Amino acid sequence: MPGITPSQTVGPFYAYGLTPNGKYAWNDAFTNNLLTPDVTGDKIRIEGVIYDGDGKVVPDAVLEIWQADAQGRFADPQDTRGLPNSSFKGFGRSGTTDAGEYSFDTVKPGSVPGIDGKPQAPHIVMAVFGRGMTMQSMTRIYFEDEAATASDAVMNLVPADRRATLIAKKTAAGVYRFDVHLQGDNETVFFDV
């Protein structure tokens, strides 16, 4: 019976997981707006475009971010420090538009301790899911206006000529651009996790 089984072997079947603003008959599980009434810190917007290896936009990708709050605290049981922003969960999900665009409204994260106890530069962890990908690809978003980025231990594991792929550029007050290239000459650095 044609039309019953999707022709793709690996999704994307993301629309049901996103349920953007009531598009489906149940409530949104996660959105791209992480801002909560009790959030403190600098409110920012991260926006960008996802590109495939041929430089074409990816209209059906899903991005997830996980981050600390402005004080560098995670909404996680392993982070036992007090949370001044108890409603801020630091997790968001965004699908791309037909033009491959995505965005997140959040707060600029604070510095978090690294494995060695030294502070890490403020960053956001991003997972990218897309057609033909059997597993998500993990990357980090650093900020061009953070001096600590240059001395970050994880950033310094990346070859110097590839580090720019991890830097979000400030385009306006409170707005950063972070494009993701899944393959090709400008491929974003992805981490094995």
N, C-alpha and C positions, 0 to 999 in steps of 0.2 A: 504494500500500500504506500505509494509515494506520498511524501509530505508529512508522514508521521514521525520519522526519525530524522533528526538534524543531520545535514551533510558533513558538518565539522566533527573531527574526532576529539578536539579539545576546545570546547566552548567557542565563543564566550557566552555564558548564560548568566550575566551579571545583573541584568536589570532587576530581577526579583530581589536580589540581595541589597540593592541600593534603595529601592522604593522611594525615589526622590519626591518629597513633598506630596505624598498621598497619591502618586500616580497609580498605585495598586491599592487593593482593598484592605491593606493592613498598614500599621504605623511604620514610619521610618525607623530603622534600627540604628543607623549611624548617618551622620550628614557631614558635609564639608565645613560646617560652622561649629567650631569648638568653643566659641565664646560663651561663657556662662555669666549669670548675674553677679557672682562673687569674684570673678576673675580680676587679678591685678597685674600690672605690668603694661608693656607697650603692645597695643593691639596692632597686628599686622595682617597683611593679605599676601599669600604666596600664590602666584599664578604662572602658568606656563602651557607648553604644548608638548605632546608626546609624538616622537617621530620614529618611523621604522628604519631599517637599514638602507632603504632607497631614498630616504629624506621625505617620504610621504607621511602625512598625519595619520595617527591611529585613532579612529573614531569610536572604538569600543574597548578601551583599556579601563582598568580600575586602579586607583592609587589609594593606598592607606598610609597614614602617618601616625607616628607615636612619638611623644615628646614630653619633656619635663615642663613644669610651669615656670613662671618668670623667676622664681626663687631657686630653680634647679631641683625641684622635688617631683617625683613620679607618683601618680595615682596607682600604686602597686603595693601589695602587702610586704614585699621585700624592702621597700623604702619606708623605714620606720620613723622618719622625721615627720614632724607635724605638718599637715597640709593647710596653709592659710586659705587656699582656694578649694574647699572641699567638694564643690560641684564640678570643677574642671578635671576631666578624665584624661586629657592629652591624647585622645584617639579620634581619628576622623577618616572618612572614606569619601572619595569623589570619583565619579565616572567621567570619561571625556565626552565632549560634545562631538558633533559631526565634523567640526574643524580641529579635533584633537586637543581641545583646550580643557584645562581643569583649574580649580582654584580652591584654596582653603583660607578661612578666616580664623585666626588664632591669636596667641600671644607669642612674642619673641621669647624663646626658652632661655633660662639661666644656665650657667655652667654646672655640670654634674661631675662627681668624682669618677675617675677612671679606675681600672683594675689595680693600678699601682698607687692609688690614693691621690694622685695629682689631678688637678681639675682639667676637664675636657672643655674645649671651646663650645659655646652654645651651638647646638645643632638639632636637626629633626631627622628621625629615621623614616625612610620611605620604602614601601614595598610596591612594586609594579606588577600587575597581573595583566595578561593580554592573550590574544588569540595565538594558538600554536605554542604557547609557553606551558610546559607541564609543571613548572614551579615558578613562584614569584621571584623577581630579581630585587635585591636589597641594595639601597644606596643611602647616602646621608646628604642632607642639605646644610651647608655652612653659609654664613653671611659675610658678604664682602666688607661690611663696616665693623667687623669684630676683629680687634687686634690679636686676640688669642687664637684665631684660626691658624696663623702662621706657625705656631708652636704646638698645635694639637698633635698628640701622639698618633692617632689614627690617620689624620691627614698626612703626616710625615711618612707613613708607610706607602703612600701613593707616589708613583714617579712624578717628579716636578712638572713635566710637560702635560700631565693628565689632571692635575689638581683643579684646574679651572672648571672642569665638568662637575665639580661638587659645590661650586660657589653660586649662591643666589645673588643676583645683581639688584641693587636698589633702583627702581624706576620712578618712584614718587615717594612722598612722605608716607611711610608705613606700608609700602607696596614693594614686593620683591618678585623678580622673575627667575624661574628655574625651569628650563626646558630639559626634557629627558630624551636622549637618543639611544634607542635600544641596540643599535649596531652602527657600523660605519666609521668614517673618519673621526667624527665627533662623539663617538660612543661614550655615554656616561659611565663612570667607574661604578661597578657593582661589586659587592663584597660577598665572599663565601661565608655563610653563617651556619 
